[in-house]
Every structure is written in structure tokens, then in C-alpha cells.
Amino acid sequence: MSYGTLKNYIGGEWLASPSKELLDVHNPATGQVIAQVPLSTVQEVNGAVAAAKVAFQEWRETPPMVRARHMFRLKALLEEHFEDLARTIVQEHGKIIDEARGEVRRAIENVEVAAGVPSLMMGYNAEDIAAGIDETAILQPVGVFCCIAPFNFPAMVPFWFMPYAIACGNTYIVKPSEVCPVSQNRLFALLDEADLPPGVVNLVNGAKGTVDALLTHPDVAGVSFVGSTPVARYIYATATAHGKRAQCQAGAKNCLVVMPDAVLERTIPNILTSAFGTAGQRCLAGSLVLAVGGAYEPLRKQLVEAASRIKVGDGLDETVQMGPVASRRALERILGYVEQGLREGAELVLDGREVRVEGYAGGYFIGPTIFDRVRPEMIIAREEIFGPVLGIIAVADFDEAVAVIESIPYGNAASLFTTSGKWAREFGYRVHCGNIGINIGIAAPIATFPFAGMRSSFFGDLHGQGRDAIQFFTDRKVVITRWF
């Protein structure tokens, strides 16, 4: 399927970009071009911000109950177009269809939570803080916000932020990933049907120039970002230097600790899904397995055997278990890390480079790849690969496993597999990661909880989703009253 040249959505209208700079969008399974995305001009960004600013005053005065009704309308539209959206994600990203369905479902869940804004925005008060004086704290919307979206969950991630922002009475601009911009454009067609006033939501395609224009615009109040740590640092520094709120969810190097008492027949499938789901292109993907003591030998053997049976292919094939990576550039980066691991002396016990998918010679495929005898100081043990590459590190005991996790600069997620409540509590208490899994391979918070992160995995104070999002998109005003 071809989607042609994508347009921007500004002030309630679809507008062709005057930019002459266009990037091709590829289907990762075939390598074929399915769309072209314009790199929008600064003038287009200014137009989107102006439209959002004009819409803000009337939208903030709209009662929260009425704003919530737009969320219910949007949810209905997302449900109606559920399968079409999932297939679009597969075509532009490559993940398998069931993973794409899960992504759409997560986006919908955030809309459902945001629909509760009439109660989520309630403030608090105290009578008689002094004689005849009462005090009330109220939550108010702030203004124009924007999202700089990643390629790995092109439909879902903006919905960690946008539904909460507009439900709270703000207006919004989304800058989709230039690698995977199609699904967000399809979603904005549904937002257009949700009868939101013109300018409440806007979409501007582009790359770094578009991002910089948003980060430095004086009328943008805040930015939400998900992506790599170097880019997150840049966005956080630039946004805050220009007086903006910023929540920047960054990179990861997530460890999966397997204790000797773990139930391996349950643990192995969890590890496989964590490491190789969405071809490892997930900020919650397991990247290192820390095998404790006697767990090492049986875990290594069963893990390699099971991973070697994963079927790789086009994500639209319902029988496929892992699709391609999202771009040729990503594939080349991942292959570079495999070579790096070999140079460092790690043992390549499962080589995904040997995978061939019949009929898809142009696709960006690499199969599940496993390194054994990885050491914590290796580059492949410390840097985010963001692909289907898993390292195994043998550790003597629980304390050594925790020490390895703490030596890594990231703090996005970590999981422990055990039947011991003692070790489970210790793990949750001691490990400095925002999302902790106990016998869970992918420690993904549901929409009512914040998507947490620590250390080099997050820059800011308030995370996406849930009550954190409500606080990020509102300001607290305290009213102190006395009547004579």
C-alpha cells in the first residue's frame, strides 16, 4: 500500500507542506517505499503553534466533562478502526501484527484514563487555616504542549501524553518520527472526526529542524519526548533553557535476573518475549540475562534452543513471531554491535545474521542473536543496542547481580525471576530502576500508572501516563479567601 506524500494537520486542516525536503518511508519487510514525509519549515511550526495558542483560551474554558466526551468519541473511533491501525503500524515499523494490536490497545487505554479528567483534575481545600480564612488548591491548564515521538511505538507513545494534555484543557502539537510517521497521520484523521475545535490538536512532520523550532518557540509551554539518551539530554537541556517543562524518557539497558529457584518453563518464554519482541526495539526489552549460580547451565541451553525456533518474517503473517527491524540504518547499527561483541571476546551462541526470509530479500531482517560469556565491562553489556541481541552474564549470587545492574548507567527496567519472596522484596527495594518486574519479562505499567525511569533513562520530574501526566499538564493555583 502507498500513502503518498504526507500532510500536516494545522488548525483543523490538512495542509501540504511547501518544503522541498522529503524523506522516503519504507516497509521494513520489503524495503519498498510506502510514503514520503516532508521536513516541515520553521514557518509551518510557527503556524501550528499559533493555531494551538488561538484555540487554547476557548478550549480551557470548556468544562472538563465536555472535554471528556471528546475522549469517549475518540475511543469509539479507535475501536472502530482498530485493525486498520494495527496493520498500518506493521507496514511502517515491521513488528508482528499481534504486537501492533497490543500497541493500539495501549493507546486506547490512555484515552480511557484521560476520559476521567473531571475527577483527575479535582483540587483540594482546607477550611479555617486561620480565623475565617479558607484555602483552596485548584488545577489549571497551562497552554501549548508538544510531543516529539519515537519510531518504535509510533501510534502509542504520543498517547502517553496527548489525551491527558487536551483533556486537561491544553492544546497540543505532535511531531511524529520521520522513520515511522504514517500511523500518527492516520490517527489524526480520527482526531479530526472526534469534533475537536480547530487548533486543539496539530501535527507537524519533520526532523531535527522541526524539533528545534518547537523547543525554542516562546509560546510552547512544555515538551514530552521518548527516545535515546543522547537525544533526551539534548531535548531536556534545550527545552528547560528556554523555560519549558520537559519530560524526557530515554534509553535503557534492562537486566533480567534468573535465580536458581526460578521456574524455567515459565521464565524462558518471558525472556524470549522481552528480548526479541518487536525485534528488541523496545525501551523495556531485556538486553542482559544475569544467570545466578546454578541457574546458568540449564538456562543457557534452554534459552538458545527456544530462541533458535522463533519464526522471523513479515509481521502481517499471523504465524510469524518476530518481524524485521524498522530501518536499514537500524539494521546496520545492530550488525555493528554484533561485530563489536565478537571483537570483545563474547561467544556468539546464536547468530541471527544467518536468518533469510524467503521472498523478502529487501527486508531489514536479523534473527534472535545471543552472546554468552559477556562481561559487565564490555560495550555490548553497557550500551543500548536496540535490537534482538541478548547477552548472558554468569554471576555468583544475588548481590553480584544487583551490583551489575547498578554499574550500568541506565535505570529504565529490571526483572527478577524467582519463587522467593525474600529475593523479590530485596530486588524491588535495592535496584535503582523505574519499572521493576517480578517474574515479568516486560515491566510495562498500565495507563493508570506512570511509565517510570531513573538515572540516564529519564530526565525531568513527572513521567508519562496516569496522575503524573495530569500533574505535568496542569499548574497548581492556591486561592486564599476571607469574607468580611
C-alpha positions as CSV (number, residue, x, y, z in Angstrom):
1,M,0.0,0.0,0.0
2,S,1.2,3.5,-0.8
3,Y,0.2,6.5,1.4
4,G,1.7,9.2,-0.9
5,T,3.2,12.4,0.4
6,L,2.1,13.0,4.0
7,K,0.5,16.3,5.0
8,N,0.5,18.4,8.2
9,Y,-2.6,18.9,10.2
10,I,-2.8,22.5,11.5
11,G,-5.7,24.5,12.8
12,G,-8.2,21.7,11.8
13,E,-7.0,21.5,8.2
14,W,-4.8,19.1,6.3
15,L,-2.1,21.2,4.6
16,A,0.5,20.1,2.0
17,S,4.0,21.2,3.1
18,P,5.8,23.6,0.9
19,S,9.1,22.0,1.9
20,K,11.2,20.5,-0.9
21,E,12.9,18.2,1.6
22,L,11.2,14.8,1.5
23,L,12.3,11.5,3.2
24,D,11.2,8.1,2.0
25,V,9.2,5.9,4.4
26,H,9.9,2.2,3.9
27,N,8.1,-1.0,4.6
28,P,10.9,-2.8,6.7
29,A,9.8,-6.3,5.5
30,T,10.2,-5.4,1.8
31,G,12.4,-2.3,1.7
32,Q,9.8,-0.7,-0.6
33,V,8.8,3.0,-0.2
34,I,5.3,3.3,1.1
35,A,5.2,7.1,1.7
36,Q,7.1,10.3,1.7
37,V,7.3,12.6,4.7
38,P,8.1,16.3,4.4
39,L,10.7,18.0,6.6
40,S,8.5,20.9,7.6
41,T,9.7,24.5,7.7
42,V,10.0,26.8,10.7
43,Q,7.1,28.8,9.3
44,E,4.9,25.7,9.5
45,V,5.9,25.1,13.1
46,N,5.1,28.7,13.8
47,G,1.7,28.3,12.2
48,A,0.9,25.2,14.3
49,V,1.9,26.9,17.5
50,A,-0.2,30.0,16.5
51,A,-3.2,27.8,15.8
52,A,-2.8,26.0,19.2
53,K,-2.4,29.3,21.0
54,V,-5.5,30.8,19.5
55,A,-7.5,27.6,20.4
56,F,-6.3,27.5,23.9
57,Q,-8.5,30.1,25.6
58,E,-11.8,28.7,24.4
59,W,-10.7,25.1,25.0
60,R,-9.5,25.8,28.6
61,E,-12.9,27.3,29.3
62,T,-14.7,24.2,28.0
63,P,-16.0,22.3,31.0
64,P,-13.9,19.2,31.8
65,M,-17.0,17.0,31.5
66,V,-17.4,18.2,27.9
67,R,-13.7,17.7,27.1
68,A,-14.1,14.1,28.4
69,R,-16.9,13.5,25.9
70,H,-14.4,14.1,23.1
71,M,-12.2,11.4,24.7
72,F,-15.2,8.9,24.6
73,R,-15.8,9.8,20.9
74,L,-12.1,9.3,20.2
75,K,-12.1,5.9,21.9
76,A,-15.1,4.8,19.8
77,L,-13.2,5.8,16.6
78,L,-10.1,4.0,17.7
79,E,-12.1,0.8,18.4
80,E,-13.8,1.1,15.0
81,H,-10.5,1.4,13.1
82,F,-8.5,-0.9,15.4
83,E,-7.4,-3.5,12.9
84,D,-6.6,-1.0,10.2
85,L,-4.4,1.0,12.6
86,A,-2.6,-2.2,13.7
87,R,-1.9,-3.1,10.1
88,T,-0.6,0.4,9.3
89,I,1.9,0.0,12.2
90,V,3.2,-3.3,10.8
91,Q,3.6,-1.8,7.4
92,E,5.7,1.1,8.6
93,H,7.5,-0.4,11.6
94,G,7.8,-4.1,10.9
95,K,6.6,-5.5,14.3
96,I,4.2,-8.5,14.1
97,I,0.5,-7.9,13.9
98,D,-0.3,-9.1,17.5
99,E,2.3,-6.6,18.8
100,A,0.8,-3.9,16.8
101,R,-2.7,-4.7,18.1
102,G,-1.2,-4.5,21.6
103,E,0.2,-1.1,20.8
104,V,-3.2,0.2,19.6
105,R,-4.8,-1.2,22.7
106,R,-2.3,0.6,24.9
107,A,-3.1,3.9,23.1
108,I,-6.8,3.3,23.7
109,E,-6.2,2.6,27.4
110,N,-4.6,6.0,27.8
111,V,-7.6,7.7,26.2
112,E,-9.9,5.8,28.6
113,V,-7.9,7.1,31.6
114,A,-7.9,10.6,30.3
115,A,-11.6,10.5,30.0
116,G,-11.7,10.5,33.8
117,V,-10.4,14.1,33.8
118,P,-13.4,15.6,35.7
119,S,-12.2,13.7,38.8
120,L,-8.5,13.6,38.0
121,M,-8.4,17.4,37.9
122,M,-10.1,17.9,41.2
123,G,-8.1,20.1,43.6
124,Y,-8.2,20.2,47.4
125,N,-9.1,22.6,50.1
126,A,-8.9,23.4,53.9
127,E,-11.3,25.4,56.0
128,D,-10.2,27.8,58.7
129,I,-6.5,27.9,58.0
130,A,-6.8,31.0,60.2
131,A,-9.8,32.6,61.7
132,G,-12.4,33.0,58.9
133,I,-9.8,32.2,56.2
134,D,-10.1,29.2,53.8
135,E,-7.6,27.9,51.3
136,T,-8.1,26.0,48.1
137,A,-5.7,24.5,45.5
138,I,-7.0,24.2,42.0
139,L,-5.5,22.6,38.9
140,Q,-5.5,24.7,35.7
141,P,-4.3,24.0,32.2
142,V,-1.1,25.7,31.1
143,G,-1.1,26.3,27.3
144,V,0.5,24.8,24.2
145,F,2.4,21.5,24.6
146,C,4.2,19.2,22.1
147,C,5.3,15.6,21.7
148,I,8.5,14.5,19.9
149,A,7.7,10.9,19.1
150,P,9.9,7.8,18.6
151,F,9.8,5.3,15.8
152,N,9.4,2.1,17.9
153,F,5.8,2.7,19.1
154,P,4.7,5.3,16.5
155,A,1.0,5.1,17.4
156,M,1.1,4.5,21.2
157,V,3.7,6.8,22.6
158,P,2.1,10.2,21.7
159,F,-1.0,8.8,23.5
160,W,1.0,8.6,26.8
161,F,0.8,12.4,26.7
162,M,-1.7,14.0,24.2
163,P,-5.0,12.6,25.6
164,Y,-4.1,13.9,29.1
165,A,-2.9,17.3,27.8
166,I,-6.1,18.1,25.9
167,A,-8.4,16.6,28.5
168,C,-6.9,19.0,31.0
169,G,-7.6,21.9,28.7
170,N,-4.3,22.4,26.9
171,T,-3.7,22.4,23.2
172,Y,-1.2,20.1,21.5
173,I,1.3,19.5,18.7
174,V,2.7,16.1,17.7
175,K,5.9,15.8,15.7
176,P,5.9,12.1,14.6
177,S,9.0,10.1,13.9
178,E,10.3,10.7,10.4
179,V,11.0,7.0,10.2
180,C,7.5,5.8,11.1
181,P,5.1,8.8,10.6
182,V,2.2,7.1,8.8
183,S,0.2,5.7,11.8
184,Q,0.2,9.0,13.6
185,N,-1.1,10.6,10.4
186,R,-3.9,8.0,10.3
187,L,-4.7,8.7,14.0
188,F,-5.0,12.4,13.3
189,A,-7.6,11.6,10.7
190,L,-9.6,10.1,13.5
191,L,-8.9,13.0,15.8
192,D,-10.4,15.2,13.0
193,E,-13.6,13.1,13.2
194,A,-13.7,13.5,17.0
195,D,-15.0,17.1,16.5
196,L,-12.3,18.8,18.5
197,P,-12.2,22.6,17.9
198,P,-9.7,23.6,15.3
199,G,-6.2,24.1,16.7
200,V,-6.7,21.9,19.8
201,V,-4.6,19.2,18.2
202,N,-2.0,19.7,15.4
203,L,0.5,17.5,13.6
204,V,3.8,18.8,12.0
205,N,6.0,16.3,10.2
206,G,9.8,16.8,10.2
207,A,13.1,16.0,11.7
208,K,15.7,17.9,13.9
209,G,14.9,21.3,12.4
210,T,11.2,20.9,13.3
211,V,12.1,19.8,16.8
212,D,14.4,22.8,17.4
213,A,11.7,25.2,16.2
214,L,9.3,23.7,18.8
215,L,11.9,23.6,21.6
216,T,12.8,27.3,21.2
217,H,9.3,28.7,20.4
218,P,8.3,31.1,23.2
219,D,4.6,30.0,23.1
220,V,5.3,26.3,23.7
221,A,4.9,25.6,27.4
222,G,6.3,22.1,27.5
223,V,7.6,19.0,25.6
224,S,7.3,15.3,26.0
225,F,9.9,13.0,24.5
226,V,10.7,9.3,24.2
227,G,13.9,8.2,22.6
228,S,17.6,7.6,23.0
229,T,19.6,9.0,26.0
230,P,21.8,11.4,24.0
231,V,18.8,13.0,22.2
232,A,16.8,13.1,25.5
233,R,19.7,15.0,27.2
234,Y,19.7,17.5,24.3
235,I,15.9,18.0,24.3
236,Y,15.8,18.4,28.1
237,A,18.6,20.9,28.1
238,T,17.3,22.9,25.2
239,A,13.7,22.9,26.4
240,T,14.5,23.9,30.0
241,A,17.0,26.5,28.9
242,H,14.0,28.1,27.1
243,G,11.8,28.0,30.2
244,K,9.7,25.0,29.3
245,R,8.5,22.0,31.2
246,A,10.1,18.7,29.9
247,Q,9.6,15.0,30.5
248,C,12.2,13.1,28.5
249,Q,12.0,9.3,28.7
250,A,15.4,7.9,27.5
251,G,17.4,4.8,26.7
252,A,17.8,1.6,28.6
253,K,19.9,-1.5,29.2
254,N,17.5,-3.7,31.0
255,C,18.7,-6.8,33.0
256,L,16.7,-10.0,33.6
257,V,18.0,-11.8,36.7
258,V,17.3,-15.5,37.0
259,M,17.7,-17.1,40.4
260,P,18.5,-20.8,40.8
261,D,14.9,-21.4,42.2
262,A,13.2,-19.8,39.1
263,V,10.6,-21.9,37.3
264,L,12.4,-22.2,33.9
265,E,9.5,-23.4,31.9
266,R,7.7,-20.1,32.8
267,T,10.9,-18.0,32.7
268,I,12.2,-18.9,29.3
269,P,9.1,-17.6,27.4
270,N,9.1,-14.4,29.4
271,I,12.8,-13.8,28.5
272,L,12.2,-14.5,24.8
273,T,9.3,-12.1,24.6
274,S,11.2,-9.5,26.4
275,A,14.4,-9.7,24.4
276,F,13.0,-10.5,20.9
277,G,9.5,-9.0,20.9
278,T,9.3,-6.1,18.4
279,A,12.8,-7.3,17.3
280,G,14.2,-5.9,20.6
281,Q,13.2,-2.3,19.6
282,R,11.5,-1.6,22.9
283,C,12.8,0.6,25.8
284,L,11.6,-2.2,28.1
285,A,13.3,-5.0,26.2
286,G,15.5,-7.4,28.2
287,S,19.1,-6.9,27.0
288,L,21.1,-8.8,29.5
289,V,20.3,-12.1,31.3
290,L,22.1,-12.4,34.7
291,A,22.2,-16.1,35.5
292,V,22.8,-16.7,39.2
293,G,24.8,-19.7,40.3
294,G,23.3,-23.0,39.3
295,A,20.7,-21.3,37.0
296,Y,23.4,-20.7,34.4
297,E,23.8,-24.0,32.6
298,P,20.2,-25.1,32.2
299,L,19.1,-21.5,31.4
300,R,21.7,-21.1,28.7
301,K,20.9,-24.4,27.0
302,Q,17.1,-23.9,27.0
303,L,17.3,-20.2,26.0
304,V,19.4,-20.9,22.9
305,E,17.2,-23.8,21.9
306,A,14.0,-21.9,22.3
307,A,15.3,-18.7,20.6
308,S,16.5,-20.7,17.6
309,R,12.9,-21.8,16.9
310,I,11.5,-18.3,16.7
311,K,10.0,-17.7,13.2
312,V,11.1,-14.5,11.6
313,G,9.3,-12.9,8.7
314,D,6.7,-10.3,7.6
315,G,4.7,-9.1,10.6
316,L,1.4,-9.3,8.7
317,D,1.8,-13.1,8.6
318,E,-0.1,-14.3,11.7
319,T,2.3,-17.3,12.1
320,V,5.4,-15.1,12.3
321,Q,6.9,-14.5,15.8
322,M,9.4,-11.7,15.0
323,G,9.5,-9.1,12.3
324,P,12.3,-7.0,10.8
325,V,13.9,-4.1,12.5
326,A,12.5,-0.7,11.5
327,S,15.1,0.6,9.1
328,R,18.3,-0.2,7.2
329,R,20.1,2.2,9.4
330,A,19.0,0.3,12.5
331,L,20.0,-3.0,10.9
332,E,23.5,-1.7,10.2
333,R,23.8,-0.4,13.7
334,I,22.8,-3.7,15.2
335,L,25.2,-5.6,12.9
336,G,27.9,-3.3,14.1
337,Y,27.3,-4.3,17.7
338,V,27.4,-8.0,16.8
339,E,30.8,-7.4,15.4
340,Q,31.8,-5.4,18.5
341,G,30.8,-8.3,20.7
342,L,32.9,-10.7,18.7
343,R,35.9,-8.4,19.0
344,E,35.4,-8.1,22.7
345,G,35.6,-11.9,23.1
346,A,32.0,-12.7,23.8
347,E,30.8,-16.1,22.5
348,L,28.1,-15.9,19.8
349,V,26.0,-18.9,20.6
350,L,23.1,-17.9,18.3
351,D,23.9,-15.9,15.2
352,G,20.8,-14.0,13.8
353,R,22.8,-12.8,10.9
354,E,22.2,-16.1,9.2
355,V,18.5,-15.6,9.0
356,R,17.0,-15.4,5.5
357,V,13.3,-14.8,4.8
358,E,12.2,-16.3,1.5
359,G,10.6,-13.8,-0.8
360,Y,11.7,-10.8,1.3
361,A,15.3,-10.2,0.1
362,G,15.0,-6.4,0.5
363,G,13.8,-6.6,4.1
364,Y,15.7,-5.5,7.2
365,F,15.9,-8.9,8.9
366,I,18.1,-10.2,11.6
367,G,17.2,-13.1,13.8
368,P,17.4,-13.6,17.5
369,T,21.1,-13.3,18.5
370,I,22.6,-14.4,21.8
371,F,26.0,-13.8,23.2
372,D,27.4,-15.9,26.1
373,R,30.4,-15.2,28.3
374,V,29.6,-11.5,28.3
375,R,31.4,-9.4,30.9
376,P,29.9,-6.3,32.5
377,E,32.7,-4.0,31.2
378,M,32.0,-4.9,27.6
379,I,30.5,-2.3,25.3
380,I,27.7,-4.8,24.4
381,A,26.9,-5.0,28.1
382,R,26.8,-1.3,28.7
383,E,25.4,0.4,25.5
384,E,21.8,0.3,24.3
385,I,21.8,-1.9,21.1
386,F,18.0,-1.6,20.5
387,G,17.8,-4.8,18.5
388,P,17.3,-8.5,19.0
389,V,20.6,-9.1,20.7
390,L,20.7,-10.7,24.2
391,G,23.8,-11.1,26.3
392,I,24.3,-13.7,29.1
393,I,26.4,-12.9,32.2
394,A,27.0,-15.6,34.8
395,V,27.0,-14.2,38.3
396,A,27.8,-15.9,41.6
397,D,24.9,-14.7,43.7
398,F,22.1,-12.2,44.1
399,D,24.4,-9.4,45.4
400,E,26.6,-9.7,42.3
401,A,23.6,-9.5,40.1
402,V,22.4,-6.3,41.8
403,A,26.0,-4.9,41.5
404,V,26.0,-5.4,37.8
405,I,22.6,-3.6,37.4
406,E,23.8,-0.7,39.5
407,S,27.0,-0.4,37.4
408,I,25.1,0.3,34.3
409,P,24.2,4.0,33.9
410,Y,20.6,3.3,32.8
411,G,17.6,2.8,35.1
412,N,14.6,2.0,33.0
413,A,13.6,-1.5,34.0
414,A,14.9,-4.7,35.6
415,S,13.2,-8.0,36.3
416,L,13.8,-10.9,38.7
417,F,12.7,-14.5,38.2
418,T,12.4,-16.4,41.5
419,T,10.0,-18.2,43.8
420,S,11.4,-16.4,46.8
421,G,9.5,-13.6,48.4
422,K,12.7,-12.5,50.2
423,W,14.7,-12.0,47.0
424,A,11.7,-10.3,45.3
425,R,11.4,-7.8,48.1
426,E,15.2,-7.2,48.1
427,F,15.2,-6.6,44.4
428,G,12.3,-4.1,44.4
429,Y,13.9,-2.3,47.4
430,R,17.5,-2.1,46.2
431,V,17.5,-1.8,42.4
432,H,17.5,1.8,41.1
433,C,15.2,1.3,38.1
434,G,11.9,2.9,37.5
435,N,10.0,-0.2,36.4
436,I,10.5,-3.5,38.3
437,G,9.3,-6.9,37.2
438,I,9.0,-9.9,39.4
439,N,8.5,-13.0,37.2
440,I,7.5,-10.5,34.5
441,G,9.7,-10.1,31.4
442,I,8.3,-6.7,30.3
443,A,7.7,-4.5,33.2
444,A,5.3,-2.2,31.4
445,P,3.0,-0.1,33.6
446,I,-0.7,0.1,32.7
447,A,-2.1,3.5,31.7
448,T,-3.2,4.4,35.3
449,F,0.4,4.2,36.5
450,P,3.4,6.4,35.4
451,F,5.8,5.0,32.9
452,A,8.8,5.4,35.3
453,G,12.5,5.6,34.7
454,M,15.6,6.6,36.7
455,R,19.2,7.7,36.2
456,S,20.1,8.0,32.5
457,S,16.8,6.6,31.4
458,F,14.8,9.7,32.4
459,F,15.2,13.5,32.5
460,G,12.5,15.5,34.3
461,D,10.3,15.2,37.3
462,L,6.9,13.8,36.1
463,H,6.6,10.8,33.8
464,G,4.0,10.0,31.1
465,Q,0.7,8.3,31.8
466,G,-1.7,8.4,34.8
467,R,-1.6,11.0,37.5
468,D,1.9,12.1,36.6
469,A,0.6,13.2,33.2
470,I,-2.2,15.2,34.9
471,Q,0.3,17.0,37.1
472,F,2.6,17.7,34.1
473,F,-0.1,19.2,32.1
474,T,-1.6,21.4,34.8
475,D,-0.4,24.1,37.2
476,R,-1.4,24.4,40.8
477,K,-3.0,27.7,41.9
478,V,-3.7,28.4,45.6
479,V,-6.6,30.7,46.4
480,I,-6.8,32.1,49.9
481,T,-10.1,33.8,50.8
482,R,-11.6,35.8,53.7
483,W,-15.1,37.3,53.7
484,F,-16.0,40.3,55.9
